[in-house]
C-alpha cells in the first residue's frame, strides 16, 4: 500500500498528516463512548467495533507509508553506493547490501499487507454501519428535536466512512479477494457477542433479536456480504476512473 498522486515529499507528508488527523478525530468516537457508557459499550455495539478497526486502519496505513518511504531511501542510497564503488570493494559489499534490502522489503511487505487488510475490513464495516444505521436504526432511535444528539450520530455513523474513502483515493491499495475471510471472522465474532448480549441482557438492536436464531444469523451474513459488495464496487469504480488495477496478490 503506497501513497499515490504525489510528486514531491511535501505532498506525501501532507497525506500522512491527513491520516494522523483522521486517527485523532476518530479517537474520541471510541473512547468517549466507552467512558460515558462503560466498557461493555465497546463490545456491545457494532459501531464501536467499526470505529476501532477504522482507527487501526489509519494507524497501519500511516506506518506502512513510513516504512515504504524508508525502504525507498535505502534503495536510493544503495544505488548511489553501488555507483561509487567498483572492483573488490563492490563485490564485498554486494551480499551485505542485498541482505539488508531483502530484510527491509520483507518488513515493508508485512506492514503493507496488514494495512491493506485492515483498510479493507474498515471500509466494508463502515458501509454496513452507514447503510444499516440510516436505513433501519435512525428512524427508531433519533429524537426529532434533539439536534445535538442527531449531530453526534451523524459524526459517529458517517464521518468515518468519508475519511476512509478519501484515504482510499489517496492510497494505492490493492484488493485481494482472498482476504474476505478476515472480515468474515470479525463479523462472526461480533454476531456471537450480539447473541450473548441478547440472551443475557436485552437485544442490542430491535431488528436483531435472535428469534428465531437462524433468521438473525442470516441477517448478519447478508450485512457482511453487503459490506464486501460495496467495497468491491468501490474498487471497481476507482479502477475505471483512474485506470488502476485492483486485483493482485498483496
N, C-alpha and C positions, 0 to 999 in steps of 0.2 A: 504494500500500500504506500504509494508515493504521492507527494503533492504535485498537482498538475496546474497548467495555465499560469506558470510562474517563469519569469525570465531573469530574475535577479534574487540575490539573497534577501534583499529588503522585503520583496513580496512574499517570499517563503516565511519569513519571520512574522509578517502581518497575519498570515493564515494561522500560524502557530499561536499567535496571540489571540486570535478568534477562538481557537479551540480551548485555550485556558479560560477565557472569559465565559465560554459556554459551560464549561465544567463548574465554574464559580457560580453561575446563575442557577444551575441545577442542584447545587449543594443544599440550599435552603429547602427546596422541594422535598428532599429526602429527610433531612434531619429535623426541620421544624415540625413536620407532621408526626414524626416519631416522638419528639419531646412533648408535644401537646397531647397526643392521643395514646402514648405508651408504646413500649417496644413491640407488642403484638401487632400494632398497626402496620409495621414494616413487613410482616409476614402475611397479614390477612388480606390486604388489598392488592390487586394486580397492578394498580398504578404505581405503587411503591416498588414492586419488583421491577417494573419497566423503568422507573426513574433511576434505580441503581444500575441497571445494565446500560442505560444511556450515559450515565456519568462515567462508568468504567470504559465504555467505548471511546469517549472523548479522551480520556487519560491514555488509553492504549494507542490510539491514533497519534496523539501528540508524541508519545515516547517512541513509537515506530518511526515517525518522521525524523526525530532527533538522531536515532540510530542510523537511518539511511543517510543523513547528512554527514555523519561521522565516517561512514563507510566510503562515501564519495570523496571525502578529503583524504582518506587513507589511500584510496586507489590513485588519486591525482598525485599524492606525494610519492607513491611507489613508482609511477611513470616518470616523474622528474628525476628520482634517484637512479632509475634504470638508464636514463639518457645521459647521465653524468659519468656513470661507471662503465668500465669495459674490461675485457680480459679476465684474469683470475679473480679480481675483486667482485666482478659481476656474477661470476659462477658461484662464488662462495656465499653471496647474499641471496641468490635466486631461491634456494629452498626455504630459507627463513622468511622471505617476503611472501612466497606463495602460501606458506603455512599460516602466517598472520592474516592474509586476505581471506583464506578459507574459513578460519575461525570467525572473522568479522562478518563474512557473508552468512554463515550459519546462524550467528547471533541475530543479524538483521532479519533473516528469514523467519525465525521463531516469533519475533515481535510483530513482523508484518502479518504473519499467519493469524495470530490471535487477535490482532487489531481488526483484520478483515472479518473474522468470525464474530467477534463481539459487535462490530458495526452492523453486520447482517442481522444478528439477533435483535439488537436495539431498534433498528428501523422496522422490522417485522412486528415487534411488540407494540411499537408506538402507533403503527397503522391500526392495529387491533384496538388499542386503548382509545384512540381518537374516534374511530368509527362507532364502536360499541357504546362508548360513553354518550356521545352526542345524539346517537340514533335511539338508544334504549334507556340509558340511565338518566340522562339530563332531564327529560320531561317529567321524571318522577321526583328527583332529588333537588333540583334547583328552585329555590324560593323566588317567585317573580319579583318581589320588592327588594330583596337583599342584593344590592349591586356589588358590595364588597365581596360577598361570598361567590357571586357569579364571576367576578374578575379573577378570584383565586382559582376557581375551577377551570377557567379558560387558560390561565397560565399553566396549570398543572397538566391539563389534558391536551393542549395544543402546541404550546411553545416548544417542548422537547422535540416534537416531530419536525417543526420548522427548522430548528437548529441542526438536526440530523440531516435533513435533505440538503441544506446549504453546504454542510460539511461533505456530504456525498458528492455534490457537484465539484467541490474544490479538491477532492481526493481521487487519485487514480486507483479506485477499488477494482478488485477482480472477484466476480461472483463464482463460487464453486458450488454447484447444486448439491454435490455430495455432502455438504456441510449442513444440510437441512436437519440432521438428527440432533445437532446441538440445541437448536431452538425447540425441537420436539421434546427433548429430555426436560428442559426448563418448564415447558408448558405442562408436561405430565406431572412434574413435582408440584407446580402450583395447583393443579387440579386436585391432587391428593390433599394439599394444605387447605384448599377451599372446602373439600368434602369433610375434613376434620372439623373445621370451624362450624360448618353447617350442622353436623351431628351433635357436637358437644356445646355449641353456643347458640347461634342463630344463622340463617342464610346471609352470606356476605352480600349477595345480590339477589333481588327478588325473583329474577328470571332464572336463577341457577340454584334451585333448592334441592336438587338431587332426589327428586320424587317424580318419576322413578329414576334410579341412578343411571340407567342406560341412556336415557334422553339427555341428561346433563353431561354425561361423558361424550356423547355425540356432539353436543353444543360446543364443548371445549375443543374438540378435534376440528370442527368446522371453523371456529375462530382462529385456531392456529393455521389452518390451511389458507384462510383468507389473508392473514398477515404475510405468509410466504408468497402468495399470489401477487399481492401488492408490491412486494419487494422485487419479484421477477419483472413485473410490468415497469417499475421504476428503472431497473437496469436496461430493459429493452428500449424504453423511450430515450434514455440517456445515450445509449449506443447509437440510435438512429439520428439523434440531434448532433452528437459530437463525433460520430464515426468511430466509436471506441469499442473494442472487443470486451465482452462482459463474461465470457466463459473461458476459463483456463484453470490449470492446476495452480494453486497458490504457491 
